Amino acid sequence: MRLSRRKLLASGTSIIVAGTVAAPHIARAQQPQWTYKYANNLPDTHPMNVRAREMAAAIKDQTGGRFELQIFPSSQLGSDTDTLSQIRSGGVEFFTLSGLILSTLVPAASINGLGFAFPSYDAVWRAMDGELGAYVRAQIAKSGLIAMEKIWDNGFRQTTTSTKPIVTPDDFKGMKLRVPPSPLWTSMFKALDAAPASINFNEVYSALQTKIVDGQENPLAIISTAKLYEVQKYCSLTNHMWDGFWFLANQRAFEALPEDVRGIVVKNINMAGLKEREDVAELNATLQQSLAAKGLQFNRPDPTPFRDKLRAAGFYNEWRGKYGDEAWGLLEKSTGKLA
């Protein structure tokens, strides 16, 4: 059968028109039903964001493309305090935040950072994956936020300075030290006679560079990825606090998801958190050498005199009163007697 040129053109036009009608329908089918934002304050190269990208891809795949998680690292959506307000209002659906900063909203959340409390990672995970972590998550839930079961590792915090190393508690006397905006940090460093200044993390590098403060304290992974070694000379391995990130969800946004999607999201977040813990442990094993090669001078002070000074200053008794006997008892199950 022969087709005239006119009929061929007409049928071709019909195919083109049909294609333009069908295309938007196909595109809509590929769009996720839920697109949620996840914010954090760490550099893109930190293990948290490496694992978060893997996690987001796995969630999208396992939900058949129905759920998409957009990641905003490096405080792109605002400072910690700004983003905490956003997750409470629903402007951001997910946020990882140190329990020490979350304590401005949920006082019990800072208990894992009590000065010189945890002697080792074994003690940390025993507490945070056990009864103490469950207690803190229950307190967080009262604020309209949901904390995932596995807290992510920020690490034991170390002290860097531009003026002198920290060898004994007396070396802190009068030192202008950046601390996150959290009462526990301020209280501890005041008890050690330092001059703590609360500054959000996105402003730390410039505060050190311009000598607004003499030093700061953070885990080695952050000292490395945020390039704080460029503006600091000494690193004292004080291990003065263990700090972790609660992976928080806005309760309304989280409960708006179907049960099967929630299950996939929770499973992958907790798996990614465990992998991030392993990454940070591996990093810590090699970072001292690489940071020393970049010019940081290291020393390791004895923690006992620092703990004794905090005890003599009434620091532990003060915070036992603030946390209450139940929380304090759960903490001491893993740390041993503090107050």
Secondary structure, DSSP 8 states (H G I E B T S, - for coil): ----HHHHHHHHHHHHHHHHHHHHHHHHHHS-SEEEEEE-SS-TTSHHHHHHHHHHHHHHHHTTTSEEEEEE-TTTT--HHHHHHHHHHTSSSEEEEEHHHHTTTSGGGGGGG-TT---SHHHHHHHHTTHHHHHHHHHHHTTTEEE-SS-EEEEE-EEEESS----SGGGGTT-EEEE-S-HHHHHHHHHTT-EEEE--GGGHHHHHHTTSSSEEEE-HHHHHHTTGGGS--EEE-----EEEEEEEEEHHHHHTS-HHHHHHHHHHHHHHHHHHHHHHHHHHHHHHHHHHHTT-EEE---SHHHHHHHHHTTHHHHHHHHH-HHHHHHHHHHH----
